[in-house]
Amino acid sequence: MKQNPPNVGDIIEVTTDRLAFGGEAVARHDGLAIFVPLAVPGERLQVRITERKKNYARAAIENVIESSPDRRDPPCRYFGDCGGCHLQHMSYESQLSSKVGFVRDALERIGLINWPEEIPIRHAAEFSYRGRAKFKIDSKTGRVGFNRIASNSICDVVSCPILIPELDAALSLLRAAVAGANVNEQVVAGLRQIDVAAGETGVSFAPAVSDLASIPLSQTVSGAVYGFDPSTFFQSNPALLDVLIEEAVGGSSGEFAIDLYAGVGLFTIQLARRFKRVIGVEADRKTAKHAIANIGANNAANIEFCTSPADSWLKAFIAGTSQSPDLLVLDPPRTGAAQTIAFIIELSPRSISYVSCDPATLARDLRALVAGGYTISRITAIDLFPQTYHVETVALLNRR
């Protein structure tokens, strides 16, 4: 017998069947999808409806009737309040399995791609991995930490288990600096966020606070040295950078390669060791400045680096040449490369390596590339962000 749909405040019993991208477990109640934060797939729960829309609802756990064997006690005391992590209540094995599911689901649902092969997921340590962070500050209360879940208020964090030890120590130093500062000091009173990153040269704060200095940072990855600073993008999991490079460009070589959305030159410099000619393209001027310096520091004389949006650079490049690259690498922001895909297809590189931090926009763009004449040869997930729902994916494509 069909039940009345639940309304906000109703308490119902559900069984979760999978994890959705975003970290919420999904259950169904009389055909209605119900998203449950902090739940694990395969659990029978008593939940209270907190939000009701036409096609879905959200609910909070009132009682775990039958827990999943994949449920564990979160190692961090702030979990459930701090918004930095989403999955600490799940075993690491189930996190990895769920992330592969995120990628496959996006491919099928958004990309209309029925990928028949395994999607391997590469990973390293699940804790003490993060080498950069944005610490939130409330100088009036002395709170230092991260935003609470779905809030701009600050969860006051004394120690964070996902930070590498150097950054966790930096958090303690920052807390002491904020606690000891006069709230009228301009450098602290107006400060709401500070970027902190670690490298082989130490820990750097941007902006500098009290005795906490902003210093040049560098990191050696796959035999190349990269300079960066806390406020420019550089991958936050140093233990997996060699793996990321291996998956994205490891087996490639040839005459000519292009690296779009090149950042500080992570892939650009590695490509220069495998191709006779390389062009790197990055829109952000500050980040591009680091890339140009890194190219010089690594004596990569076969690289031409351009500071330009990827789509406008491609348009101009196509208008001025008929040369297609052997390999085109792109590592766009979370929004993907929708404005660039048509130009990539027109350029017609022999192979494409697409590095993505968002399965949905990756699937959308892969759909267009497949329609434009490319075949996917390999898809690999990399868990750069354990304890969160985020997952990196590398897709390799060849021109048909």
C-alpha positions in Angstrom: 0.0 0.0 0.0 1.4 3.4 -1.0 2.4 5.5 2.0 2.0 9.3 2.3 5.2 11.0 1.4 7.2 12.1 4.5 7.2 15.8 5.6 9.7 17.8 7.6 9.8 16.5 11.1 8.5 13.0 10.3 10.5 10.1 11.7 10.7 7.1 9.4 12.8 4.0 9.0 15.0 3.6 5.9 17.8 1.4 4.6 20.8 3.1 2.9 22.1 1.5 -0.3 25.0 3.7 -1.6 27.0 6.9 -1.0 26.3 9.9 -3.2 28.9 12.4 -4.4 28.8 14.9 -1.6 29.2 12.3 1.2 25.6 11.6 2.0 24.2 8.0 2.0 21.1 7.5 -0.2 18.0 5.6 0.9 14.6 5.3 -0.7 11.2 5.6 0.9 8.2 4.8 -1.3 10.3 5.8 -4.3 11.5 9.1 -2.8 15.3 9.5 -2.6 16.4 10.5 0.9 19.9 11.8 1.5 21.3 11.0 5.0 24.5 12.7 6.2 26.9 10.7 8.4 25.3 7.4 7.4 27.0 4.4 5.8 25.7 2.3 2.9 23.9 -0.9 4.0 22.5 0.5 7.3 19.0 0.4 8.7 18.2 3.7 10.3 15.5 5.7 12.0 15.8 9.2 10.5 14.0 12.5 10.9 13.2 14.5 7.7 14.9 17.9 7.8 14.3 19.1 4.3 11.6 18.1 1.7 11.8 18.9 -2.0 9.7 17.6 -4.9 12.0 14.8 -5.9 14.1 14.2 -2.8 14.4 14.8 0.9 17.2 15.1 3.5 17.2 13.5 6.9 19.2 13.3 10.1 19.9 10.1 11.9 17.8 9.6 15.0 18.9 6.0 15.7 21.1 3.4 14.0 19.0 0.2 14.1 21.5 -2.0 12.2 24.9 -0.5 11.5 27.2 -1.4 8.6 30.4 -3.3 9.2 32.0 -0.4 7.4 31.0 2.0 10.2 33.8 3.1 12.5 34.3 5.6 15.3 35.7 8.8 13.7 39.3 9.3 14.8 38.8 13.1 15.0 36.8 14.6 17.9 35.6 17.4 15.7 34.1 15.2 13.1 30.4 16.0 12.6 30.9 19.6 13.6 33.9 20.6 11.5 33.1 20.8 7.7 36.6 19.8 6.6 35.9 16.0 6.5 32.9 14.0 5.4 33.7 10.3 5.7 35.7 9.6 8.8 32.8 7.4 10.1 33.5 5.0 7.2 36.3 2.5 6.9 39.0 3.6 4.5 38.3 0.6 2.2 34.6 1.6 1.9 35.6 5.2 1.2 37.8 4.1 -1.7 35.0 1.8 -3.1 32.5 4.7 -2.8 34.8 7.1 -4.7 35.1 4.6 -7.6 31.3 4.5 -7.5 31.2 8.3 -7.8 33.3 8.2 -10.9 31.4 5.3 -12.5 28.0 6.8 -11.7 28.9 10.2 -13.2 30.2 8.5 -16.4 27.0 6.6 -16.8 24.5 9.2 -15.7 26.1 12.4 -17.1 28.5 11.2 -19.7 26.3 8.4 -21.0 29.5 6.2 -21.0 29.2 2.6 -20.0 32.8 2.0 -19.0 33.2 -1.8 -19.0 36.7 -1.9 -17.4 37.8 -1.8 -13.8 38.5 1.7 -12.4 41.5 1.3 -10.2 42.0 3.8 -7.3 45.5 4.6 -6.2 46.0 5.9 -2.7 48.5 6.4 0.2 48.1 7.2 3.9 44.5 8.1 4.9 45.7 10.5 7.7 48.6 13.0 8.1 48.6 13.7 4.3 47.5 17.3 3.7 50.4 19.7 3.0 48.4 22.9 2.6 45.3 24.4 4.3 43.2 27.5 4.7 42.8 28.2 8.4 39.8 30.3 9.4 40.3 32.9 12.1 38.0 34.8 14.5 40.3 37.3 16.2 37.6 38.5 18.6 37.0 35.1 20.1 40.4 33.6 19.4 38.9 30.7 17.4 41.2 29.2 14.8 40.2 26.2 12.7 37.8 25.4 9.8 34.2 26.3 8.9 31.5 24.2 10.6 29.3 22.0 8.4 27.1 24.2 6.2 28.1 27.3 8.1 30.5 30.3 8.1 31.0 30.0 11.8 34.4 28.6 12.9 34.9 25.2 14.5 37.8 25.8 17.0 40.3 23.1 16.1 43.3 22.4 18.4 44.7 19.6 16.2 43.7 18.1 12.8 44.5 14.4 12.0 44.6 14.9 8.2 47.3 17.6 8.3 50.9 16.5 7.9 52.8 17.0 11.2 54.5 20.2 10.1 51.1 21.8 9.3 49.5 20.5 12.5 52.4 22.2 14.4 51.8 25.4 12.3 48.1 25.3 13.5 49.3 25.3 17.1 51.6 28.2 16.4 48.9 30.2 14.7 46.5 29.6 17.6 49.1 30.9 20.0 49.8 34.0 17.8 46.1 34.8 17.6 45.5 34.2 21.3 48.5 36.4 22.2 47.7 39.3 19.9 45.9 42.5 20.8 42.6 42.5 18.9 43.4 46.1 17.8 46.5 45.0 15.9 45.5 45.5 12.3 47.3 42.4 11.1 45.1 40.2 13.3 41.9 42.2 13.7 41.2 42.2 10.0 42.3 38.6 9.3 39.6 36.0 8.6 41.7 33.4 6.8 45.3 32.5 6.4 46.8 30.2 3.8 49.5 27.8 5.1 51.6 25.4 3.2 54.6 23.2 3.8 57.5 22.3 1.5 61.0 21.1 1.7 62.1 24.6 2.7 59.7 24.8 5.7 56.2 26.1 6.4 54.9 29.4 5.0 52.0 31.6 6.1 50.2 34.0 3.8 49.9 36.6 5.0 52.6 36.5 7.6 51.3 36.9 11.2 53.4 37.9 14.1 56.6 35.8 14.0 55.0 33.4 11.5 56.8 34.2 8.2 55.8 34.0 4.6 58.8 32.2 3.0 59.4 30.7 -0.5 58.5 27.1 -0.7 59.8 24.3 -2.9 59.0 20.6 -3.4 60.9 18.0 -5.4 58.6 15.8 -7.4 59.7 13.1 -9.8 63.2 14.6 -10.0 62.0 18.2 -10.7 61.9 21.1 -8.2 58.8 23.2 -8.0 58.5 26.6 -6.3 55.2 27.8 -5.0 53.5 29.8 -2.2 50.6 29.1 0.1 48.1 31.2 -1.9 48.8 29.6 -5.3 47.4 26.3 -6.4 49.7 23.3 -5.8 48.3 19.8 -5.1 47.8 19.3 -1.3 48.8 15.6 -1.0 52.6 15.5 -1.6 52.7 11.7 -1.0 50.7 11.1 -4.3 52.3 13.7 -6.6 54.6 11.1 -8.2 51.6 8.8 -8.7 49.6 11.6 -10.3 52.4 12.4 -12.7 52.8 8.8 -13.6 49.1 8.4 -14.4 48.8 11.6 -16.3 52.0 11.6 -18.5 54.1 8.6 -17.4 54.0 6.5 -20.5 54.0 9.3 -23.1 56.7 10.6 -25.4 56.9 12.3 -28.8 57.6 15.5 -30.7 55.0 18.0 -29.3 52.8 18.3 -26.2 50.5 21.0 -24.8 49.7 21.4 -21.1 46.5 23.4 -20.5 45.5 24.9 -17.0 49.2 24.3 -16.2 49.4 25.8 -12.8 53.0 26.1 -11.5 54.1 23.7 -14.2 53.7 20.3 -12.5 53.0 18.4 -15.7 54.6 20.9 -18.0 58.1 20.2 -16.7 57.6 16.5 -16.7 56.4 16.6 -20.3 59.6 18.5 -21.3 61.5 15.4 -20.4 59.4 13.2 -22.7 58.7 15.6 -25.7 60.9 17.7 -27.9 58.6 20.7 -27.7 56.1 21.6 -24.9 53.7 24.6 -24.5 52.2 25.3 -21.1 49.2 27.6 -20.7 48.0 29.1 -17.4 45.5 32.0 -17.0 46.4 33.2 -13.4 49.3 35.6 -13.6 50.7 34.9 -10.2 50.6 31.2 -10.7 52.1 31.5 -14.2 55.0 33.5 -12.7 55.8 30.5 -10.5 55.6 28.2 -13.5 58.1 30.3 -15.5 60.5 30.4 -12.6 60.2 26.6 -12.2 60.9 26.1 -15.9 64.1 28.1 -15.5 65.1 26.4 -12.3 64.8 23.0 -14.0 66.6 24.2 -17.2 63.7 23.1 -19.4 64.7 25.1 -22.4 62.2 23.3 -24.7 59.1 24.8 -23.0 57.2 27.8 -24.2 54.9 29.2 -21.5 51.9 31.4 -22.1 49.9 33.4 -19.6 46.4 33.2 -21.1 42.9 31.6 -20.6 43.0 28.2 -22.2 40.1 28.8 -24.6 41.4 32.1 -26.0 44.9 30.7 -26.3 43.7 27.6 -28.2 41.6 29.7 -30.5 44.6 31.9 -31.4 46.9 28.9 -31.7 44.6 27.0 -34.1 44.2 30.1 -36.2 48.0 30.4 -36.6 49.1 26.8 -37.1 48.1 23.4 -38.5 50.2 21.4 -36.1 48.4 19.0 -33.8 50.2 17.8 -30.6 51.0 14.2 -29.9 49.6 14.7 -26.4 47.4 17.4 -24.8 47.1 17.4 -21.0 44.4 19.4 -19.3 43.9 19.8 -15.5 41.0 22.3 -15.3 39.3 23.7 -12.2 36.3 22.0 -10.6 34.0 23.6 -13.2 35.7 21.6 -16.0 36.6 22.6 -19.5 33.3 23.2 -21.3 34.5 26.3 -23.1 37.7 24.6 -24.2 36.5 21.2 -25.5 35.4 22.4 -28.9 38.8 23.9 -29.5 40.5 20.7 -28.3 38.5 18.7 -30.8 39.4 21.1 -33.6 43.1 21.0 -32.7 42.8 17.2 -32.9 45.7 16.0 -30.6 46.6 12.4 -31.1 46.1 11.7 -27.4 44.5 13.5 -24.5 45.2 13.2 -20.7 42.3 14.7 -18.7 43.0 15.3 -15.0 39.9 16.1 -13.1 38.9 16.9 -9.5 35.1 16.6 -10.2 33.5 13.5 -11.6 30.4 15.3 -12.9 32.2 17.9 -15.1 34.7 15.2 -16.2 31.9 13.0 -17.4 30.2 16.0 -19.2 33.5 16.8 -21.0 34.3 13.2 -21.8 30.9 12.8 -23.5 31.8 15.7 -25.8 35.2 14.4 -26.5 33.9 10.9 -27.4 31.3 12.5 -29.6 34.1 14.5 -31.2 36.1 11.4 -32.3 38.0 10.2 -29.2 38.0 6.8 -27.5 38.7 6.4 -23.8 41.6 4.0 -23.2 42.0 4.2 -19.4 40.4 5.7 -16.4 42.1 5.8 -13.0 41.0 7.3 -9.7 43.5 8.8 -7.2 42.5 9.5 -3.6 44.2 12.8 -3.1 41.7 13.7 -0.4 41.0 10.9 2.1 38.2 11.5 4.6 36.4 13.7 2.1 34.1 12.9 -0.8 36.5 14.5 -3.3 38.3 12.3 -5.8 40.9 12.9 -8.5 40.5 11.1 -11.8 42.8 10.7 -14.8 41.2 9.7 -18.1 43.3 8.9 -21.2 41.8 9.2 -24.7 43.1 8.5 -28.2 41.9 9.9 -31.5 39.9 7.4 -33.5 
